[in-house]
Every structure is written in structure tokens, then in C-alpha cells.
Amino acid sequence: MKRRLLPGGLGTRMVVAFVLVSSLSALTTAALTFYQARTAILQRAQDDAVRDLRAQLDSLAPDLPARPAEADLRTLVLQLDRAGGARDWRTAAGYRDGRLISARSPAPDLPARLTDTAASATTALVQRFHHGGQPRLAVALPVVLPAAPADRPTRPSGLVVYATFSLAGQQRDITSLVAAARAGALPVVLASIVPALLAARRVLRPVRRLRSAAETMATGDLDTRVEVTGHDELAGLGRTFNTMAATLQADAATLRSMEAKARRFAADVSHELRTPLAAMTAVTGVLDHDAASGDLGPDASEALTLVADETRKLAHMVEDLMEISRFDAGAARLDLDEIDVGELLRKTLALRHWQDQVDVDVPEGLRARLDPRRVDVVLANLTGNALRHGGPQARTQVPAQVQAQVRVRARSEAGSLVITVRDSGPGIADAVLPNVFDRFTKGDTARARSAGSGLGLAIAAENARLHGGTLTAANAPEGGAVFTLTLPRDPV
């Protein structure tokens, strides 16, 4: 699992980012302040040491001979050590390539780099170093001779005076600066959390309002709007959201109005057609009897039979349209009853004289709480389709070596009733399978007219959903279509 470097909440990320920036700013400020203060402390100590040593040397150097001996140098450094006072420096002097002379033994330790360059220098040299784990400062002050003529630069006399003294006091001051910087940075970091929380709250408040409004809109309340204040980017986002919501509300109202008009039109047309079709169906019954009696000629009998068949199809389509309109209007209701599934299936087949054409596999005593009329409609539609496209009535569509049959199986699985209707026909075309439960979808699209209205499977699927179940279609690996009806045994 990929771990996040920062917490997932936007508010948390804003607070963390704010605190990090504040911490970085505080640390940067403390570091720069420390560096400048440290430089100032050391520079002041260095300048004071050079100034004091030069003052002492300027007062003592005129008494030295032109070529001082070791005794002269020892007297000089002894006087310089005494004049050091609180600075407690240790001095040494050297003339040309001679050894260093100091008043106390051992001679002060000096950096080799300083002694190598001091003999040829004409100005004071300083170098910080550590000795015995303590910071020290070494000063080399060459004694120069005045130039003749006066416009020429001075030249070294060969005499160099060295002084070393401890920087422990300055180091303590620097250590105090570090402690003060640390002590000052922590409160700054902690104090930055408060404005960070306030800023995050101010920024996230409109974001939370937008999220709440979006969630409300997702439930279908399209008249939701957010309160917009200010003129920043978040205010612009809020205004855009309100514009979008208003547009969606207007579009949804238009679509609902169009949908309601379409449903009302279909229901009204179906209702108006129902009465004349009922009369036409009664008349076609009489005409069917006359055609069957042989009183009419062959042409008239064939015409009457065709009219009667088409009238019955039209009446069936009108009934299907009215049923669909009831589903669309939300007027369809369940009339639940405790039934024996096997008995219901056998009655469905017997009423349509299919009992000899269908293999039934239902366990004895399998009961469920269902709406018998609606389940009968579903089973009749699935079984009728299976018989038309893959049963004994459709042998011409099945290979000769395959026995055409329709099998209906019911079983109980995990508190649900599962009914499977399987045939041995050619199956459902791949192009039709995804839309097989859509309205006015027919399995054989090549034929403009067929026995069905194209609404049977749509009504079956609606009845399954009304029970809280599902109806699915697939093609079996060995051939044929498989419809699976899954219903809760005790729907709410």
C-alpha cells in the first residue's frame, strides 16, 4: 500500500504547510542572526586584541635596538605579558630567522601557517585555532620601518611580535546565542499553529459549504444554493456553482415535464384504445367462428383470420403499454402472498398449455412470499420466448443433433429464490444482449414484425425490480439463452 507523505485532509495539509513555512522562516532568521552576531563578536574580539597589542608595541618598540638580541626580546615580551591585564595573553617575539622568545615556558603554541607568513607581512595577521579543545586567537604584529623617502611604502624590520589569548568568553556568548535562538524558534513554531488553524478554517469554510451543497444536490435537491461573500477565487467558485445548479434545475424541470407529458400521452392513448379494441376483439371472435365454419370463402376466411390475429396483437400491446405506464408513474404495487413455487410454475405452464413442452425442476415444498400475478407474467414471458426461439416449436433453428428443449429450474440460495429459464436455441445476438431488457427491443432485428411487442422483457425486468430482485440474460457456453430471475423469498 502506498503511504501518503502528508495527511489526506486539506485542512491538515494547510496547517502542516503553514507550520513548515513558519518553522523554516524562524530557523532561517535565527541562523542569519546567529551568523551575524557570531561574526560581530569574533570580529570585535579580534579588533580589540590587535588594537591593544599595537598600542603596547608602539610604546615599547622605540626603546629596542636596531638589531635586538634575545635578552631584548625577552624583556619586550615580559613587558607585553604584564600589560595584557584581563586579556591574559601570552606573547612571543622573533627576529628574522631566530627562534621565538617568550617570557614564560613553554612558548605559546602558534599556527604554523601564521608564523610562515608573518615574517614578510607588513600588517597585522590574525588566525583562530583550537588548542586543548579550547578556541584561541593568535595575532602576529610585524614591526615595520619607516620608508625613505616618505612616499615609498613601509618595509618589514624582521621583528614580529606574537600574542595568543583564549576565546572562551566569546564562545560562551555564542553558545548563549544558540540557546536563545532555539528557545525563540520553538515558541514561534508553536504560535504559528494558531494563525494556521484560523487561515485553514477561513479557507475551508466555503469549501465545506460547497461540498455540503453538492451532497445535497446529489440527493436530488436541485434548488440548493451556497451563500457567496467576497470577491476572491472561492467566491467565484461559489457563484459558478450556483449558476450550474440553476442550469441543472431548469434542465431537470424541463426533462421532468417532457417525461410526464410522454407518460401521460402513452397512458391516455392506451386508455383510449382499450375500449374500441375490446369491442374489436369481441367481433373478431365471432368472425373467427364464421371463418372456421367454412361459410365464407377461402380468401375471406384468410383475411378475417389475419385481422383477428393483428387485433389480438394490438390489444396485447395496449395492455403492455398501460402496464409500462403504471411502472413509470410509480403506481405499480405488490400484492404479496405465501405461495408454493412449484405449484405456481405448473399453473403458469398449464394455463398456456406448455406443460408438455417444458422440463421443470423444482424442489418439493419450496415456498416464497411473492406477488403471484406478477411472477406469473415474468415466467410466462421468459418461457414463451424460450419456446419460440429455442424450444420444440423452433426446431428449424436448432442443429439436428441437438434435441430442442426448454428447462425451468427453481432453487433457494442464501435467502433468495432463483428461477432459471434455459433453452437450446441459437442464443441472443451479442449486439442485442446488452439491451435485451430495453423497451421495444426484439431478438430478431431483421424482422420488422414479430409475435411480440418488444415490451415483454422490459415488463418482466420491472416486475423483478418491484420485488427487490434482478433479472439477467446470458448465453450458455453450450448454446442457448439463459435467463435468471433472482427474488428475495420475503421482500420488504
FENPE-V336357 format. One record per backbone hydrogen bond with DSSP energy under -1.0 kcal/mol. CO is the residue of the C=O (numbers start at 0). NH is the residue of the N-H. Records with the same first field share a line. If there is no record, write none. Layout:
BEGIN
CO->NH, NH
END
This chain:
BEGIN
8->12
9->13
10->14
11->15
12->16
13->17
14->18
15->19
16->20
17->21
18->22
19->23
20->24
21->25
22->26
23->27
24->28
25->29
26->30
27->31
28->32
29->33
30->34
31->35
32->36
33->37
34->38
35->39
36->40
37->41
38->42
39->43
40->44
41->45
42->46
43->47
44->48
45->49
46->50
47->51
48->52
49->53
50->54
51->55
52->56
53->57
54->58
55->59
56->60
59->62
60->63
68->72
69->73
70->74
71->75
72->76
73->77
74->78
75->79
76->80
77->81
78->82
83->86
84->87
89->163
91->161
92->100
93->159
94->97
100->92
110->114
111->115
112->116
113->117
117->120
124->139
126->137
128->135
130->133
133->130
134->166
135->128
136->164
137->126
138->162
139->124
140->160
142->156
144->154
148->151
154->144
157->95
158->142
159->93
160->140
161->91
162->138
163->89
164->136
166->170
167->171
168->172
169->173
170->174
171->175
172->176
173->177
174->178
175->179
176->180
177->181
178->182
179->183
180->184
181->185
183->187
184->188
185->189
186->190
187->191
189->192
191->195
192->196
193->197
194->198
195->199
196->200
197->201
198->202
199->203
200->204
203->207
204->208
205->209
206->210
207->211
208->212
209->213
210->214
211->215
212->216
213->217
215->220
216->219
219->221
220->223
231->235
232->236
233->237
234->238
235->239
236->240
237->241
238->242
239->243
240->244
241->245
242->246
243->247
244->248
245->249
246->250
247->251
248->252
249->253
250->254
251->255
252->256
253->257
254->258
255->259
256->260
257->261
258->262
259->263
260->264
261->265
262->266
263->267
264->268
265->269
266->270
267->271
268->272
269->273
272->276
273->277
274->278
275->279
276->280
277->281
278->282
279->283
280->284
281->285
282->286
283->287
284->288
285->289
286->290
287->291
288->292
296->300
297->301
298->302
299->303
300->304
301->305
302->306
303->307
304->308
305->309
306->310
307->311
308->312
309->313
310->314
311->315
312->316
313->317
314->318
315->319
316->320
317->321
318->322
319->323
320->324
321->325
322->326
323->327
324->328
325->330
326->329
336->369
338->367
339->343
340->344
341->345
342->346
343->347
344->348
345->349
346->350
348->353
349->352
353->356
358->407
360->409
362->365
365->340
367->338
369->336
370->374
371->375
372->376
373->377
374->378
375->379
376->380
377->381
378->382
379->383
380->384
381->385
382->386
383->387
384->388
385->389
389->423
390->393
393->396
394->397
398->401
405->358
406->421
407->360
408->419
410->417
412->415
414->488
415->412
416->486
417->410
418->484
419->408
420->482
421->406
428->432
431->434
432->435
434->437
437->440
443->446
453->439, 440
454->458
455->459
456->460
457->461
458->462
459->463
460->464
461->465
462->466
463->468
464->467
469->485
471->483
473->481
475->478
479->475
480->422
481->473
482->420
483->471
484->418
485->469
486->416
488->368
END
